[in-house]
Amino acid sequence: MQCQRRTIAACGTTFEVVANFKYVMEFPEEEGFPVVVVQWPSKLEWDAVRKVSGISSSHILRKKCLRELKLLRKFHGSNQIENLHAPDLLVQADGDFDELYLYRDLFLSGTEDRKSALARMGYLRDHIPKREEDVRRSWRIGAERHRSVVYDILRGLHYIHSAGVIHCDIRPGSILVDERLLAIISAFGLARKYKSDGHNNRNSSPAKKGYVVVDDETLWYRAPEFMLGFDNCGPAVDMWSVGCILAECLLGKPLFQGKDCLNMLHRIVDYLGKPPDSVFRSIRSARVRDYIHSLPDKPPVLLSRLFPDEDPLAIEILEQMLDLDPEKRISTEKALEHPYFSFFRNKKSEHKCRSLVDFSFEKEYKTEKLKRLIADEVNTFYKKLPWTVRDWDQKSWVNSFTDKVRGKAPSAESSTPRLSSRTILYPPYQEGDVGFGTAAGQKARFRLDNSSEELENALVDVKMYSEASEVQTFLSHLNACYDRIIKAEQRFIMYKHSLRQLVALCDIYANVHANDSATTPKTSSEMTAALDWFDALCHWLETKVTFDPISIVMNYVDVEAQLMSFFSQCPWPVREAYFESVNSTPQSLSPTFSEVLDGIRVLAANHELVERVALLSGDEAEVFADILDKALNIIDNSDRLRRKAFDLLRRICGLNHIIPRSFTLSPDATQLLSDRPEASGGFADIWRGLYSGRTVAFKVFRVYRLEEASGGQAELKDVFQEAVVWKRLQHPNITSLYGIDETTFPSQVALVSDWMPHGTVANYLNENIQANRLQLALGIASGLQYLHEMNVVHGDMKSANVLINEHRIACISDFGLAALNYSSKLVTLSVQAGSTRWMAPELLDPEHFGLERAELSAQSDIFALGMIIWELFTGRIPYYHLQKDAQVMSSILRNMRPLRPVQAVSFGLDDDIWELAEACWAENLRERPPMAVVLGRLKDALTRYGEAETSNEPQVWPLVLT
């Protein structure tokens, strides 16, 4: 009975999988090999299938496959170790095989949304949040989860070590994370036998043993005893790696990020100091011992200073994991008992393996024998761990392979058909183990794990000490770099702080050498690295950076990225001298966006530069709008730059009909709560919905998208301009705007703002007659004063544009006119656009007041405020008895104002407030009081009247006026 297969083309190769399985998606590589996800619909099984090809031509791969099969079968059933569902050999017509497929169970049978769960899976390296990333995403590992992940890793290692095995490759790239953020150990290609009383690392050829490094980052998590060539490497090497992972979770980046073995050794010594004598005795190489002895003595960096805000228990166990002496390094058993993990600990889940792993296969090097062992291992796997995909007792391919080994021709009916054209994605090792790659020079995907030899070779050309004359020459070059950086800093308009840090680095490092050059030995490699770094920095400043202020701000992303790169590449001795000088915690030097504000401040202070910025168009205008938008997020409200940046943003967006990208809301975050509008106006409908779980209002304009607008329809650009003004207003008495929604309503856009459950102030007073009118008036005046301070004229102040929020606070809304008609001075208004009953007389007849055209101003808003105060105490709109706008306009121009409601005295409209209302609607705009005076008089009245609701509520509301 032949096994039916299906061919899947994915990951740049082809997969021959069992026919019952169907292809789902590609998956991240595992140990350098391609992986796909498949499912067996009838059994609801989802497996990750890893394809290992090139076994026939690579001794390395044969040994690696055999090792993994042995260990994964031994560890089958452990929750913290990769669960091999089944191995599958693809046997050729001649009974040989070249490909191995490893089916790993993803345990998704009980998961409803399996593809979402798959998206949350991956390696630990993809789940550790960097400092700039948002750790609120539920599948990222934040402070609440990283200790749980480390606890899972320790449980897995406890099981592995109890079987006489050390993993030797614990790193974020070998730890799988499932959809529940549970850590699973994988990648056993470097695993080795461990004996507590034996030499575990002596006379072992990495090539013969099949030890290859898949990931270059493996070096960052390797224990120092590997590089130092210790004879007896034990479980402590894995504990060092766990410590590196814990440090990365706390720091947001790898702690020891070396470029090679020598650089890695320097980084470890820089942080932890020189190894103690007990470690020196275990170093086999005399050259390595001499080099480490030659390094300057320095105290280790206190981890409590490196992680000042972390749990002291985390610092304690981290120090025990990163002890340079492996004999003193904490074990998995002791680590599991540490109080740092007490919240997550479950003793019943901390298992030990019942027997040791048999590593006798490591002595075998012959090709056919190794392949026979692989075939036997696959067969043993199915005998001990039955699988329902196929009945292996009915397969005869194993017997065919046995016949081939014994020299017999295999029977044709017993072999599984092989693809006519096959793809070997990974170049094989040559049988002589000279290197990974063919004669064609294919790029190696793996390299031999031989770190001690690499370090030995790297030290051959290293000079131990430098002559005094070399130091003097170095100092002269360093001083020249200092002068060049100073000149560049004087011309640069932003990132001043970062450049001054660079100047300080150069100056302090030069002074340290000048003072101590005669007594402190320095390696030539250190001085060369420092000088190369400073030279590269100067060259970049002088040739790659433009000093035009606008260009610098426009290209701040590239400038910041380059500065970040320079900071990250800064040689540790330079950085160390700086930290010791300023007595600061050794954290990463890095530029911040707040330094961009220096450039924006220079631009805003120069009228010529402002005009140049205003003339930007196309992509340049969009980039600059995004920069200003980001700047406004961090500029304090009291900073005068905020108003200037706000004006410039309005101007750029107004002239180019654009909005910053951050204004557009994600469609996944919005949802409607009703099937019809809650209210309707002249140009828009109001719908109720949700945004990120918060109840909001969708103000939906009856316009088409900008590219579809035509004829007499209002243009979408008008909506955008209202958003530009509204979004940047932040005040308790201003309705908050979250952004623009372009997806919920087909062919329409909506402004998404706070939902006001009490509606307009007029509706609120109708339902709450006892409301404190003075408190409402003070809130409206406070919001209006803030608008004027931000250089915003509302232009359409009336009771319908004053809404009451859930806390019963008055909030100004609807900034259409303020945005639509913005100019650099005042705002020009057509009478038809406004609301006549609240309009100041100079807007109705500008010529009578010596004006060329109707111009909105702070004084016209104050006139409307006086009318709103009258509304609050009467419950009626101004000139309610007049039906036509012409009659209203005539009354306003003849200086006929609303009458005083005598019955409103009892709930706050005393003589002082009435005088204030009359002053606000004075005919001469220059006689109207400024907002500061209006606020002061309202506060005094509220003090007299009190903040409680009125006890003298009107008997009839709205008032009956005579």
BELRA-V535997 format. One line per field, one symbol per residue. phi: phi as a letter, one per 40 degrees, with the letter a starting at -180 (. if undefined). burial: # if it has 16 or more other ideal C-beta (glycine too) atoms within 10 Angstrom, else .. A space follows every 50 residues. Layout:
phi: ???
burial: ???
This chain:
phi: .cccbbcbcafgabbbbdcccbcbacbddbfgbcbbbbbbdcbfcbbcbb bbbgccbbcdcccccccccdcccccdhcccbdcccacaccccccgcabbb bbcbccfbcccccccccccccicdccbcccccccccccccccccbccccc cccccccdcccccgbbcgacadcbbcbcccgccbcbgbcbcbcbbcbbcc bcfbcdcccgcbccbccddcbcccccccgccbcbdccccdcccccccccc cgadcbbccacccccccccccbgccccccdcccccccccccccccccacc ccccccbcbcddcccccccccbccccccccccccccccccbccccbdccc cbccacccbcccccbcccccccccccccccdcccbdbccacccccbcccc ccccccgcccccccbcdbccbbbbcbccccccfcacicccgccccbacca cccccdccccccccbbcdcccccccccccccdcccdcccccccafccccc ccccdccccccccccbccbccbccccccccccccccccccccbbbcbcdc ccccbccccccccdccccccdddcccccccccfbccbccacbcdcccdcc cccccbccccccccccagcccccccccccccccbcccccccccccccccc cccccbfbbccccccccccbacbabaccabbcbabbbbabbfgbcbbbcc ccbccdcbcagcccccdcccccccccdccbadbbccbcibbbbcbdgbbb cbbdcbccgccccccccbccdcccccccccccccccdcccgbccgacacc bbbbcccgbcbcbgbcccccbcbcbbbcbcdcccbdcbccccccacccbg bcacbcacccccdcccccdccdcbgbcdfccbcbccccccccccgcbdcc ccccccbhccccccccccccbdcccccccccccdcccccccccccgcccc cbcccbbcccbb
burial: ..#.#..#.##.######.##.##..#.############....###### #########################..#.#############..###### ####.###..#..#..##.######.###.....#...####..###.## #############################.#.############.....# #....##.#######..#############.################### #..###.#..############.##...#..##.#..#..##..#..... #.#..##..#...###########.#..####..##.#.##...#....# ..#...#.#.##.......##########.##......##.#..####.# #.##.....#...###.#.....#######..#..##.......##.### ##.###.##......#...##..##..#..##.##..##..####..##. ##########.##...#....######.###.##..##.##...#...## .#####..##.##..##..##########......#..#.#.#.###### ####....##..##.#....#########.##..#.....########## ####.#.###..#.#....#.............######.#....##### #.##.........#.##############.#.#########..#...### ######.########.....##################.#.######### #####..###############...##.#....###########.#..#. ...##########################..#..#..##.##....##.# #.##..###...##.##.#####.#..##.#..##.##..##..#....# ...#...##.#.
